[in-house]
Amino acid sequence: MSWTLKNPLIDAHLIGGKHIVPGVLLTEQAAQTALLLARINGLMASNEYLVLSQLRCDFLHPGVAPTTVTAEVSIRGTGHGHFGFMATCSSEGLELAKIKGIASKVVKVDAG
């Protein structure tokens, strides 16, 4: 994902004269990549929806915009209705964040 200074999400995050890519956006990039990998690899049906049920993020360095952030994601420990993933977000060779999560199938609860 390329983050520019024209992006309103980046423009709003000015810290010490530098525009910072918020950690929540790094996390979202990694989680969406994991869900796409799960769909491509047949770990979930096209009509299934998953939500993040666990998430751990370790932020190591700030991502200073403008920058391009790469999320390297692998899927781990697949099981019935869920899977785990691990990700590293980097920019220009610098690790910005390490992210681990579990995505679980949305279960519909009958109100009746």
PDB file as gemmi writes it, atoms N, CA and C in Angstrom:
CRYST1    1.000    1.000    1.000  90.00  90.00  90.00 P 1                      
ATOM      1  N   MET A   1       0.850  -1.166   0.000  1.00  0.00           N  
ATOM      2  CA  MET A   1       0.000   0.000   0.000  1.00  0.00           C  
ATOM      3  C   MET A   1       0.894   1.226   0.000  1.00  0.00           C  
ATOM      4  N   SER A   2       0.601   2.150  -0.880  1.00  0.00           N  
ATOM      5  CA  SER A   2       1.354   3.398  -0.921  1.00  0.00           C  
ATOM      6  C   SER A   2       0.596   4.472  -0.148  1.00  0.00           C  
ATOM      7  N   TRP A   3       1.289   5.120   0.764  1.00  0.00           N  
ATOM      8  CA  TRP A   3       0.703   6.169   1.589  1.00  0.00           C  
ATOM      9  C   TRP A   3       1.322   7.507   1.207  1.00  0.00           C  
ATOM     10  N   THR A   4       0.484   8.426   0.781  1.00  0.00           N  
ATOM     11  CA  THR A   4       0.959   9.741   0.364  1.00  0.00           C  
ATOM     12  C   THR A   4       0.510  10.793   1.375  1.00  0.00           C  
ATOM     13  N   LEU A   5       1.131  11.947   1.287  1.00  0.00           N  
ATOM     14  CA  LEU A   5       0.764  13.041   2.180  1.00  0.00           C  
ATOM     15  C   LEU A   5      -0.604  13.613   1.846  1.00  0.00           C  
ATOM     16  N   LYS A   6      -1.121  13.334   0.643  1.00  0.00           N  
ATOM     17  CA  LYS A   6      -2.437  13.827   0.233  1.00  0.00           C  
ATOM     18  C   LYS A   6      -3.573  13.002   0.844  1.00  0.00           C  
ATOM     19  N   ASN A   7      -3.268  11.820   1.352  1.00  0.00           N  
ATOM     20  CA  ASN A   7      -4.281  10.973   1.965  1.00  0.00           C  
ATOM     21  C   ASN A   7      -4.749  11.632   3.269  1.00  0.00           C  
ATOM     22  N   PRO A   8      -6.062  11.871   3.439  1.00  0.00           N  
ATOM     23  CA  PRO A   8      -6.538  12.543   4.655  1.00  0.00           C  
ATOM     24  C   PRO A   8      -6.242  11.770   5.945  1.00  0.00           C  
ATOM     25  N   LEU A   9      -6.157  10.450   5.858  1.00  0.00           N  
ATOM     26  CA  LEU A   9      -5.810   9.665   7.050  1.00  0.00           C  
ATOM     27  C   LEU A   9      -4.376   9.927   7.488  1.00  0.00           C  
ATOM     28  N   ILE A  10      -3.504  10.134   6.536  1.00  0.00           N  
ATOM     29  CA  ILE A  10      -2.099  10.424   6.845  1.00  0.00           C  
ATOM     30  C   ILE A  10      -1.950  11.877   7.264  1.00  0.00           C  
ATOM     31  N   ASP A  11      -2.636  12.769   6.566  1.00  0.00           N  
ATOM     32  CA  ASP A  11      -2.549  14.194   6.863  1.00  0.00           C  
ATOM     33  C   ASP A  11      -2.931  14.487   8.313  1.00  0.00           C  
ATOM     34  N   ALA A  12      -3.856  13.713   8.866  1.00  0.00           N  
ATOM     35  CA  ALA A  12      -4.321  13.931  10.239  1.00  0.00           C  
ATOM     36  C   ALA A  12      -3.346  13.410  11.293  1.00  0.00           C  
ATOM     37  N   HIS A  13      -2.353  12.644  10.900  1.00  0.00           N  
ATOM     38  CA  HIS A  13      -1.417  12.039  11.853  1.00  0.00           C  
ATOM     39  C   HIS A  13      -0.039  12.671  11.727  1.00  0.00           C  
ATOM     40  N   LEU A  14       0.059  13.877  12.224  1.00  0.00           N  
ATOM     41  CA  LEU A  14       1.304  14.635  12.214  1.00  0.00           C  
ATOM     42  C   LEU A  14       1.917  14.549  13.601  1.00  0.00           C  
ATOM     43  N   ILE A  15       3.103  13.942  13.690  1.00  0.00           N  
ATOM     44  CA  ILE A  15       3.778  13.794  14.982  1.00  0.00           C  
ATOM     45  C   ILE A  15       5.189  14.347  14.840  1.00  0.00           C  
ATOM     46  N   GLY A  16       5.477  15.383  15.576  1.00  0.00           N  
ATOM     47  CA  GLY A  16       6.825  15.953  15.566  1.00  0.00           C  
ATOM     48  C   GLY A  16       7.270  16.404  14.186  1.00  0.00           C  
ATOM     49  N   GLY A  17       6.346  16.919  13.372  1.00  0.00           N  
ATOM     50  CA  GLY A  17       6.705  17.397  12.040  1.00  0.00           C  
ATOM     51  C   GLY A  17       6.691  16.331  10.963  1.00  0.00           C  
ATOM     52  N   LYS A  18       6.437  15.072  11.339  1.00  0.00           N  
ATOM     53  CA  LYS A  18       6.393  13.963  10.371  1.00  0.00           C  
ATOM     54  C   LYS A  18       4.983  13.398  10.314  1.00  0.00           C  
ATOM     55  N   HIS A  19       4.573  13.024   9.128  1.00  0.00           N  
ATOM     56  CA  HIS A  19       3.271  12.369   8.964  1.00  0.00           C  
ATOM     57  C   HIS A  19       3.475  10.861   9.128  1.00  0.00           C  
ATOM     58  N   ILE A  20       2.747  10.272  10.056  1.00  0.00           N  
ATOM     59  CA  ILE A  20       2.928   8.874  10.435  1.00  0.00           C  
ATOM     60  C   ILE A  20       1.752   8.031   9.930  1.00  0.00           C  
ATOM     61  N   VAL A  21       2.068   6.856   9.378  1.00  0.00           N  
ATOM     62  CA  VAL A  21       1.024   5.896   9.002  1.00  0.00           C  
ATOM     63  C   VAL A  21       0.523   5.259  10.304  1.00  0.00           C  
ATOM     64  N   PRO A  22      -0.755   5.432  10.644  1.00  0.00           N  
ATOM     65  CA  PRO A  22      -1.276   4.881  11.901  1.00  0.00           C  
ATOM     66  C   PRO A  22      -1.168   3.349  11.953  1.00  0.00           C  
ATOM     67  N   GLY A  23      -0.876   2.843  13.140  1.00  0.00           N  
ATOM     68  CA  GLY A  23      -0.745   1.405  13.324  1.00  0.00           C  
ATOM     69  C   GLY A  23      -1.988   0.636  12.953  1.00  0.00           C  
ATOM     70  N   VAL A  24      -3.164   1.228  13.160  1.00  0.00           N  
ATOM     71  CA  VAL A  24      -4.405   0.540  12.812  1.00  0.00           C  
ATOM     72  C   VAL A  24      -4.485   0.295  11.304  1.00  0.00           C  
ATOM     73  N   LEU A  25      -3.897   1.185  10.501  1.00  0.00           N  
ATOM     74  CA  LEU A  25      -3.909   0.979   9.046  1.00  0.00           C  
ATOM     75  C   LEU A  25      -2.934  -0.122   8.638  1.00  0.00           C  
ATOM     76  N   LEU A  26      -1.812  -0.248   9.343  1.00  0.00           N  
ATOM     77  CA  LEU A  26      -0.889  -1.360   9.089  1.00  0.00           C  
ATOM     78  C   LEU A  26      -1.574  -2.679   9.434  1.00  0.00           C  
ATOM     79  N   THR A  27      -2.280  -2.688  10.556  1.00  0.00           N  
ATOM     80  CA  THR A  27      -2.995  -3.882  10.995  1.00  0.00           C  
ATOM     81  C   THR A  27      -4.081  -4.263   9.996  1.00  0.00           C  
ATOM     82  N   GLU A  28      -4.827  -3.288   9.522  1.00  0.00           N  
ATOM     83  CA  GLU A  28      -5.886  -3.540   8.538  1.00  0.00           C  
ATOM     84  C   GLU A  28      -5.302  -4.102   7.250  1.00  0.00           C  
ATOM     85  N   GLN A  29      -4.169  -3.566   6.814  1.00  0.00           N  
ATOM     86  CA  GLN A  29      -3.517  -4.058   5.600  1.00  0.00           C  
ATOM     87  C   GLN A  29      -3.141  -5.530   5.755  1.00  0.00           C  
ATOM     88  N   ALA A  30      -2.572  -5.891   6.892  1.00  0.00           N  
ATOM     89  CA  ALA A  30      -2.169  -7.276   7.131  1.00  0.00           C  
ATOM     90  C   ALA A  30      -3.388  -8.199   7.223  1.00  0.00           C  
ATOM     91  N   ALA A  31      -4.436  -7.771   7.935  1.00  0.00           N  
ATOM     92  CA  ALA A  31      -5.622  -8.615   8.112  1.00  0.00           C  
ATOM     93  C   ALA A  31      -6.351  -8.837   6.790  1.00  0.00           C  
ATOM     94  N   GLN A  32      -6.486  -7.792   5.991  1.00  0.00           N  
ATOM     95  CA  GLN A  32      -7.162  -7.961   4.707  1.00  0.00           C  
ATOM     96  C   GLN A  32      -6.356  -8.863   3.770  1.00  0.00           C  
ATOM     97  N   THR A  33      -5.043  -8.768   3.834  1.00  0.00           N  
ATOM     98  CA  THR A  33      -4.200  -9.646   3.027  1.00  0.00           C  
ATOM     99  C   THR A  33      -4.383 -11.098   3.467  1.00  0.00           C  
ATOM    100  N   ALA A  34      -4.453 -11.330   4.780  1.00  0.00           N  
ATOM    101  CA  ALA A  34      -4.667 -12.691   5.298  1.00  0.00           C  
ATOM    102  C   ALA A  34      -6.009 -13.247   4.826  1.00  0.00           C  
ATOM    103  N   LEU A  35      -7.054 -12.430   4.868  1.00  0.00           N  
ATOM    104  CA  LEU A  35      -8.371 -12.893   4.412  1.00  0.00           C  
ATOM    105  C   LEU A  35      -8.363 -13.202   2.920  1.00  0.00           C  
ATOM    106  N   LEU A  36      -7.671 -12.406   2.138  1.00  0.00           N  
ATOM    107  CA  LEU A  36      -7.560 -12.669   0.706  1.00  0.00           C  
ATOM    108  C   LEU A  36      -6.817 -13.981   0.454  1.00  0.00           C  
ATOM    109  N   LEU A  37      -5.723 -14.209   1.177  1.00  0.00           N  
ATOM    110  CA  LEU A  37      -4.991 -15.476   1.048  1.00  0.00           C  
ATOM    111  C   LEU A  37      -5.869 -16.668   1.417  1.00  0.00           C  
ATOM    112  N   ALA A  38      -6.661 -16.526   2.475  1.00  0.00           N  
ATOM    113  CA  ALA A  38      -7.554 -17.611   2.890  1.00  0.00           C  
ATOM    114  C   ALA A  38      -8.557 -17.920   1.791  1.00  0.00           C  
ATOM    115  N   ARG A  39      -9.100 -16.892   1.174  1.00  0.00           N  
ATOM    116  CA  ARG A  39     -10.084 -17.109   0.106  1.00  0.00           C  
ATOM    117  C   ARG A  39      -9.411 -17.749  -1.106  1.00  0.00           C  
ATOM    118  N   ILE A  40      -8.246 -17.258  -1.506  1.00  0.00           N  
ATOM    119  CA  ILE A  40      -7.528 -17.801  -2.665  1.00  0.00           C  
ATOM    120  C   ILE A  40      -7.153 -19.265  -2.443  1.00  0.00           C  
ATOM    121  N   ASN A  41      -6.784 -19.614  -1.209  1.00  0.00           N  
ATOM    122  CA  ASN A  41      -6.356 -20.975  -0.892  1.00  0.00           C  
ATOM    123  C   ASN A  41      -7.501 -21.901  -0.499  1.00  0.00           C  
ATOM    124  N   GLY A  42      -8.732 -21.438  -0.647  1.00  0.00           N  
ATOM    125  CA  GLY A  42      -9.888 -22.289  -0.382  1.00  0.00           C  
ATOM    126  C   GLY A  42     -10.151 -22.583   1.081  1.00  0.00           C  
ATOM    127  N   LEU A  43      -9.645 -21.753   1.987  1.00  0.00           N  
ATOM    128  CA  LEU A  43      -9.876 -21.967   3.409  1.00  0.00           C  
ATOM    129  C   LEU A  43     -11.220 -21.424   3.868  1.00  0.00           C  
ATOM    130  N   MET A  44     -11.881 -20.697   2.980  1.00  0.00           N  
ATOM    131  CA  MET A  44     -13.209 -20.189   3.291  1.00  0.00           C  
ATOM    132  C   MET A  44     -14.008 -20.124   2.003  1.00  0.00           C  
ATOM    133  N   ALA A  45     -15.293 -20.345   2.111  1.00  0.00           N  
ATOM    134  CA  ALA A  45     -16.168 -20.302   0.943  1.00  0.00           C  
ATOM    135  C   ALA A  45     -16.439 -18.856   0.554  1.00  0.00           C  
ATOM    136  N   SER A  46     -16.830 -18.666  -0.695  1.00  0.00           N  
ATOM    137  CA  SER A  46     -17.072 -17.308  -1.181  1.00  0.00           C  
ATOM    138  C   SER A  46     -18.234 -16.623  -0.466  1.00  0.00           C  
ATOM    139  N   ASN A  47     -19.142 -17.387   0.135  1.00  0.00           N  
ATOM    140  CA  ASN A  47     -20.275 -16.792   0.838  1.00  0.00           C  
ATOM    141  C   ASN A  47     -20.055 -16.696   2.351  1.00  0.00           C  
ATOM    142  N   GLU A  48     -18.865 -17.047   2.830  1.00  0.00           N  
ATOM    143  CA  GLU A  48     -18.560 -16.972   4.256  1.00  0.00           C  
ATOM    144  C   GLU A  48     -17.953 -15.620   4.608  1.00  0.00           C  
ATOM    145  N   TYR A  49     -18.198 -15.210   5.821  1.00  0.00           N  
ATOM    146  CA  TYR A  49     -17.601 -13.987   6.348  1.00  0.00           C  
ATOM    147  C   TYR A  49     -16.812 -14.342   7.591  1.00  0.00           C  
ATOM    148  N   LEU A  50     -15.665 -13.701   7.746  1.00  0.00           N  
ATOM    149  CA  LEU A  50     -14.845 -13.917   8.927  1.00  0.00           C  
ATOM    150  C   LEU A  50     -14.599 -12.592   9.618  1.00  0.00           C  
ATOM    151  N   VAL A  51     -14.356 -12.654  10.915  1.00  0.00           N  
ATOM    152  CA  VAL A  51     -14.019 -11.478  11.708  1.00  0.00           C  
ATOM    153  C   VAL A  51     -12.737 -11.774  12.476  1.00  0.00           C  
ATOM    154  N   LEU A  52     -12.033 -10.727  12.856  1.00  0.00           N  
ATOM    155  CA  LEU A  52     -10.860 -10.914  13.701  1.00  0.00           C  
ATOM    156  C   LEU A  52     -11.330 -11.248  15.105  1.00  0.00           C  
ATOM    157  N   SER A  53     -10.901 -12.394  15.616  1.00  0.00           N  
ATOM    158  CA  SER A  53     -11.310 -12.782  16.963  1.00  0.00           C  
ATOM    159  C   SER A  53     -10.171 -12.603  17.961  1.00  0.00           C  
ATOM    160  N   GLN A  54      -8.946 -12.523  17.466  1.00  0.00           N  
ATOM    161  CA  GLN A  54      -7.790 -12.216  18.305  1.00  0.00           C  
ATOM    162  C   GLN A  54      -6.801 -11.435  17.467  1.00  0.00           C  
ATOM    163  N   LEU A  55      -6.077 -10.535  18.130  1.00  0.00           N  
ATOM    164  CA  LEU A  55      -5.111  -9.720  17.412  1.00  0.00           C  
ATOM    165  C   LEU A  55      -4.020  -9.271  18.369  1.00  0.00           C  
ATOM    166  N   ARG A  56      -2.787  -9.396  17.922  1.00  0.00           N  
ATOM    167  CA  ARG A  56      -1.647  -8.883  18.687  1.00  0.00           C  
ATOM    168  C   ARG A  56      -0.767  -8.120  17.711  1.00  0.00           C  
ATOM    169  N   CYS A  57      -0.460  -6.887  18.063  1.00  0.00           N  
ATOM    170  CA  CYS A  57       0.349  -6.030  17.199  1.00  0.00           C  
ATOM    171  C   CYS A  57       1.527  -5.495  17.992  1.00  0.00           C  
ATOM    172  N   ASP A  58       2.715  -5.686  17.468  1.00  0.00           N  
ATOM    173  CA  ASP A  58       3.922  -5.095  18.039  1.00  0.00           C  
ATOM    174  C   ASP A  58       4.441  -4.080  17.035  1.00  0.00           C  
ATOM    175  N   PHE A  59       4.378  -2.802  17.400  1.00  0.00           N  
ATOM    176  CA  PHE A  59       4.830  -1.738  16.520  1.00  0.00           C  
ATOM    177  C   PHE A  59       6.283  -1.421  16.852  1.00  0.00           C  
ATOM    178  N   LEU A  60       7.146  -1.547  15.848  1.00  0.00           N  
ATOM    179  CA  LEU A  60       8.581  -1.449  16.060  1.00  0.00           C  
ATOM    180  C   LEU A  60       9.160  -0.096  15.655  1.00  0.00           C  
ATOM    181  N   HIS A  61       8.674   0.453  14.557  1.00  0.00           N  
ATOM    182  CA  HIS A  61       9.141   1.745  14.047  1.00  0.00           C  
ATOM    183  C   HIS A  61       7.971   2.464  13.400  1.00  0.00           C  
ATOM    184  N   PRO A  62       8.007   3.785  13.395  1.00  0.00           N  
ATOM    185  CA  PRO A  62       6.942   4.512  12.709  1.00  0.00           C  
ATOM    186  C   PRO A  62       7.132   4.456  11.195  1.00  0.00           C  
ATOM    187  N   GLY A  63       6.029   4.388  10.487  1.00  0.00           N  
ATOM    188  CA  GLY A  63       6.059   4.485   9.029  1.00  0.00           C  
ATOM    189  C   GLY A  63       5.838   5.941   8.662  1.00  0.00           C  
ATOM    190  N   VAL A  64       6.880   6.584   8.166  1.00  0.00           N  
ATOM    191  CA  VAL A  64       6.804   8.002   7.861  1.00  0.00           C  
ATOM    192  C   VAL A  64       6.399   8.178   6.396  1.00  0.00           C  
ATOM    193  N   ALA A  65       5.283   8.867   6.175  1.00  0.00           N  
ATOM    194  CA  ALA A  65       4.778   9.101   4.819  1.00  0.00           C  
ATOM    195  C   ALA A  65       5.521  10.281   4.189  1.00  0.00           C  
ATOM    196  N   PRO A  66       5.657  10.251   2.870  1.00  0.00           N  
ATOM    197  CA  PRO A  66       5.155   9.251   1.925  1.00  0.00           C  
ATOM    198  C   PRO A  66       6.007   7.989   1.956  1.00  0.00           C  
ATOM    199  N   THR A  67       5.331   6.857   1.838  1.00  0.00           N  
ATOM    200  CA  THR A  67       6.033   5.576   1.857  1.00  0.00           C  
ATOM    201  C   THR A  67       5.147   4.490   1.258  1.00  0.00           C  
ATOM    202  N   THR A  68       5.778   3.400   0.885  1.00  0.00           N  
ATOM    203  CA  THR A  68       5.057   2.203   0.460  1.00  0.00           C  
ATOM    204  C   THR A  68       5.297   1.134   1.509  1.00  0.00           C  
ATOM    205  N   VAL A  69       4.212   0.574   2.023  1.00  0.00           N  
ATOM    206  CA  VAL A  69       4.289  -0.454   3.055  1.00  0.00           C  
ATOM    207  C   VAL A  69       3.960  -1.797   2.421  1.00  0.00           C  
ATOM    208  N   THR A  70       4.820  -2.767   2.664  1.00  0.00           N  
ATOM    209  CA  THR A  70       4.616  -4.133   2.193  1.00  0.00           C  
ATOM    210  C   THR A  70       4.241  -5.011   3.382  1.00  0.00           C  
ATOM    211  N   ALA A  71       3.186  -5.797   3.224  1.00  0.00           N  
ATOM    212  CA  ALA A  71       2.770  -6.741   4.263  1.00  0.00           C  
ATOM    213  C   ALA A  71       3.081  -8.150   3.773  1.00  0.00           C  
ATOM    214  N   GLU A  72       3.989  -8.821   4.456  1.00  0.00           N  
ATOM    215  CA  GLU A  72       4.277 -10.237   4.166  1.00  0.00           C  
ATOM    216  C   GLU A  72       3.454 -11.057   5.145  1.00  0.00           C  
ATOM    217  N   VAL A  73       2.559 -11.869   4.612  1.00  0.00           N  
ATOM    218  CA  VAL A  73       1.578 -12.562   5.446  1.00  0.00           C  
ATOM    219  C   VAL A  73       1.632 -14.063   5.184  1.00  0.00           C  
ATOM    220  N   SER A  74       1.571 -14.839   6.261  1.00  0.00           N  
ATOM    221  CA  SER A  74       1.444 -16.290   6.127  1.00  0.00           C  
ATOM    222  C   SER A  74       0.299 -16.755   7.016  1.00  0.00           C  
ATOM    223  N   ILE A  75      -0.354 -17.803   6.552  1.00  0.00           N  
ATOM    224  CA  ILE A  75      -1.483 -18.371   7.286  1.00  0.00           C  
ATOM    225  C   ILE A  75      -0.970 -19.553   8.099  1.00  0.00           C  
ATOM    226  N   ARG A  76      -1.405 -19.631   9.328  1.00  0.00           N  
ATOM    227  CA  ARG A  76      -0.963 -20.685  10.256  1.00  0.00           C  
ATOM    228  C   ARG A  76      -2.161 -21.346  10.910  1.00  0.00           C  
ATOM    229  N   GLY A  77      -1.977 -22.582  11.286  1.00  0.00           N  
ATOM    230  CA  GLY A  77      -2.924 -23.286  12.136  1.00  0.00           C  
ATOM    231  C   GLY A  77      -4.381 -23.197  11.712  1.00  0.00           C  
ATOM    232  N   THR A  78      -4.665 -23.645  10.518  1.00  0.00           N  
ATOM    233  CA  THR A  78      -6.050 -23.622  10.076  1.00  0.00           C  
ATOM    234  C   THR A  78      -6.849 -24.677  10.827  1.00  0.00           C  
ATOM    235  N   GLY A  79      -8.086 -24.390  11.083  1.00  0.00           N  
ATOM    236  CA  GLY A  79      -8.965 -25.330  11.778  1.00  0.00           C  
ATOM    237  C   GLY A  79     -10.387 -25.137  11.296  1.00  0.00           C  
ATOM    238  N   HIS A  80     -11.300 -25.807  11.942  1.00  0.00           N  
ATOM    239  CA  HIS A  80     -12.703 -25.722  11.540  1.00  0.00           C  
ATOM    240  C   HIS A  80     -13.244 -24.322  11.849  1.00  0.00           C  
ATOM    241  N   GLY A  81     -13.500 -23.547  10.802  1.00  0.00           N  
ATOM    242  CA  GLY A  81     -14.101 -22.236  10.970  1.00  0.00           C  
ATOM    243  C   GLY A  81     -13.176 -21.113  11.367  1.00  0.00           C  
ATOM    244  N   HIS A  82     -11.882 -21.356  11.375  1.00  0.00           N  
ATOM    245  CA  HIS A  82     -10.961 -20.279  11.729  1.00  0.00           C  
ATOM    246  C   HIS A  82      -9.559 -20.570  11.174  1.00  0.00           C  
ATOM    247  N   PHE A  83      -8.724 -19.542  11.176  1.00  0.00           N  
ATOM    248  CA  PHE A  83      -7.326 -19.708  10.837  1.00  0.00           C  
ATOM    249  C   PHE A  83      -6.519 -18.607  11.524  1.00  0.00           C  
ATOM    250  N   GLY A  84      -5.256 -18.883  11.726  1.00  0.00           N  
ATOM    251  CA  GLY A  84      -4.354 -17.886  12.292  1.00  0.00           C  
ATOM    252  C   GLY A  84      -3.474 -17.324  11.195  1.00  0.00           C  
ATOM    253  N   PHE A  85      -2.936 -16.145  11.439  1.00  0.00           N  
ATOM    254  CA  PHE A  85      -2.005 -15.564  10.482  1.00  0.00           C  
ATOM    255  C   PHE A  85      -0.923 -14.784  11.220  1.00  0.00           C  
ATOM    256  N   MET A  86       0.197 -14.659  10.530  1.00  0.00           N  
ATOM    257  CA  MET A  86       1.320 -13.866  11.015  1.00  0.00           C  
ATOM    258  C   MET A  86       1.710 -12.921   9.890  1.00  0.00           C  
ATOM    259  N   ALA A  87       2.082 -11.685  10.251  1.00  0.00           N  
ATOM    260  CA  ALA A  87       2.440 -10.710   9.233  1.00  0.00           C  
ATOM    261  C   ALA A  87       3.562  -9.815   9.725  1.00  0.00           C  
ATOM    262  N   THR A  88       4.336  -9.346   8.778  1.00  0.00           N  
ATOM    263  CA  THR A  88       5.335  -8.319   9.027  1.00  0.00           C  
ATOM    264  C   THR A  88       5.086  -7.198   8.035  1.00  0.00           C  
ATOM    265  N   CYS A  89       4.940  -5.987   8.525  1.00  0.00           N  
ATOM    266  CA  CYS A  89       4.792  -4.811   7.667  1.00  0.00           C  
ATOM    267  C   CYS A  89       6.129  -4.091   7.632  1.00  0.00           C  
ATOM    268  N   SER A  90       6.610  -3.816   6.420  1.00  0.00           N  
ATOM    269  CA  SER A  90       7.915  -3.181   6.237  1.00  0.00           C  
ATOM    270  C   SER A  90       7.821  -2.025   5.261  1.00  0.00           C  
ATOM    271  N   SER A  91       8.765  -1.111   5.393  1.00  0.00           N  
ATOM    272  CA  SER A  91       8.880   0.007   4.475  1.00  0.00           C  
ATOM    273  C   SER A  91      10.358   0.313   4.282  1.00  0.00           C  
ATOM    274  N   GLU A  92      10.795   0.274   3.036  1.00  0.00           N  
ATOM    275  CA  GLU A  92      12.180   0.575   2.689  1.00  0.00           C  
ATOM    276  C   GLU A  92      13.168  -0.254   3.514  1.00  0.00           C  
ATOM    277  N   GLY A  93      12.857  -1.539   3.695  1.00  0.00           N  
ATOM    278  CA  GLY A  93      13.738  -2.453   4.416  1.00  0.00           C  
ATOM    279  C   GLY A  93      13.654  -2.363   5.929  1.00  0.00           C  
ATOM    280  N   LEU A  94      12.797  -1.513   6.470  1.00  0.00           N  
ATOM    281  CA  LEU A  94      12.658  -1.339   7.911  1.00  0.00           C  
ATOM    282  C   LEU A  94      11.364  -1.997   8.373  1.00  0.00           C  
ATOM    283  N   GLU A  95      11.459  -2.909   9.364  1.00  0.00           N  
ATOM    284  CA  GLU A  95      10.262  -3.547   9.916  1.00  0.00           C  
ATOM    285  C   GLU A  95       9.495  -2.531  10.752  1.00  0.00           C  
ATOM    286  N   LEU A  96       8.238  -2.317  10.381  1.00  0.00           N  
ATOM    287  CA  LEU A  96       7.389  -1.378  11.110  1.00  0.00           C  
ATOM    288  C   LEU A  96       6.542  -2.064  12.167  1.00  0.00           C  
ATOM    289  N   ALA A  97       6.040  -3.273  11.844  1.00  0.00           N  
ATOM    290  CA  ALA A  97       5.131  -3.956  12.762  1.00  0.00           C  
ATOM    291  C   ALA A  97       5.162  -5.456  12.536  1.00  0.00           C  
ATOM    292  N   LYS A  98       4.935  -6.188  13.630  1.00  0.00           N  
ATOM    293  CA  LYS A  98       4.706  -7.633  13.590  1.00  0.00           C  
ATOM    294  C   LYS A  98       3.298  -7.848  14.121  1.00  0.00           C  
ATOM    295  N   ILE A  99       2.516  -8.596  13.348  1.00  0.00           N  
ATOM    296  CA  ILE A  99       1.104  -8.746  13.658  1.00  0.00           C  
ATOM    297  C   ILE A  99       0.737 -10.230  13.629  1.00  0.00           C  
ATOM    298  N   LYS A 100       0.006 -10.661  14.646  1.00  0.00           N  
ATOM    299  CA  LYS A 100      -0.525 -12.023  14.705  1.00  0.00           C  
ATOM    300  C   LYS A 100      -2.015 -11.916  14.951  1.00  0.00           C  
ATOM    301  N   GLY A 101      -2.769 -12.798  14.304  1.00  0.00           N  
ATOM    302  CA  GLY A 101      -4.203 -12.745  14.505  1.00  0.00           C  
ATOM    303  C   GLY A 101      -4.879 -14.061  14.237  1.00  0.00           C  
ATOM    304  N   ILE A 102      -6.118 -14.134  14.655  1.00  0.00           N  
ATOM    305  CA  ILE A 102      -6.978 -15.276  14.362  1.00  0.00           C  
ATOM    306  C   ILE A 102      -8.264 -14.717  13.769  1.00  0.00           C  
ATOM    307  N   ALA A 103      -8.662 -15.273  12.631  1.00  0.00           N  
ATOM    308  CA  ALA A 103      -9.924 -14.913  11.996  1.00  0.00           C  
ATOM    309  C   ALA A 103     -10.878 -16.084  12.179  1.00  0.00           C  
ATOM    310  N   SER A 104     -12.102 -15.769  12.581  1.00  0.00           N  
ATOM    311  CA  SER A 104     -13.112 -16.804  12.840  1.00  0.00           C  
ATOM    312  C   SER A 104     -14.359 -16.535  12.021  1.00  0.00           C  
ATOM    313  N   LYS A 105     -15.020 -17.636  11.675  1.00  0.00           N  
ATOM    314  CA  LYS A 105     -16.260 -17.555  10.911  1.00  0.00           C  
ATOM    315  C   LYS A 105     -17.330 -16.824  11.711  1.00  0.00           C  
ATOM    316  N   VAL A 106     -18.085 -15.984  11.025  1.00  0.00           N  
ATOM    317  CA  VAL A 106     -19.229 -15.317  11.653  1.00  0.00           C  
ATOM    318  C   VAL A 106     -20.324 -16.356  11.830  1.00  0.00           C  
ATOM    319  N   VAL A 107     -20.823 -16.478  13.037  1.00  0.00           N  
ATOM    320  CA  VAL A 107     -21.887 -17.431  13.336  1.00  0.00           C  
ATOM    321  C   VAL A 107     -23.168 -16.638  13.539  1.00  0.00           C  
ATOM    322  N   LYS A 108     -24.184 -16.970  12.751  1.00  0.00           N  
ATOM    323  CA  LYS A 108     -25.471 -16.293  12.905  1.00  0.00           C  
ATOM    324  C   LYS A 108     -26.218 -16.905  14.086  1.00  0.00           C  
ATOM    325  N   VAL A 109     -26.725 -16.037  14.933  1.00  0.00           N  
ATOM    326  CA  VAL A 109     -27.496 -16.487  16.096  1.00  0.00           C  
ATOM    327  C   VAL A 109     -28.970 -16.219  15.796  1.00  0.00           C  
ATOM    328  N   ASP A 110     -29.766 -17.271  15.936  1.00  0.00           N  
ATOM    329  CA  ASP A 110     -31.197 -17.153  15.679  1.00  0.00           C  
ATOM    330  C   ASP A 110     -31.860 -16.521  16.905  1.00  0.00           C  
ATOM    331  N   ALA A 111     -32.528 -15.380  16.702  1.00  0.00           N  
ATOM    332  CA  ALA A 111     -33.156 -14.654  17.813  1.00  0.00           C  
ATOM    333  C   ALA A 111     -34.412 -15.357  18.330  1.00  0.00           C  
ATOM    334  N   GLY A 112     -34.932 -16.328  17.598  1.00  0.00           N  
ATOM    335  CA  GLY A 112     -36.169 -16.987  17.968  1.00  0.00           C  
ATOM    336  C   GLY A 112     -35.928 -18.047  18.929  1.00  0.00           C  
TER     337      GLY A 112                                                      
END                                                                             
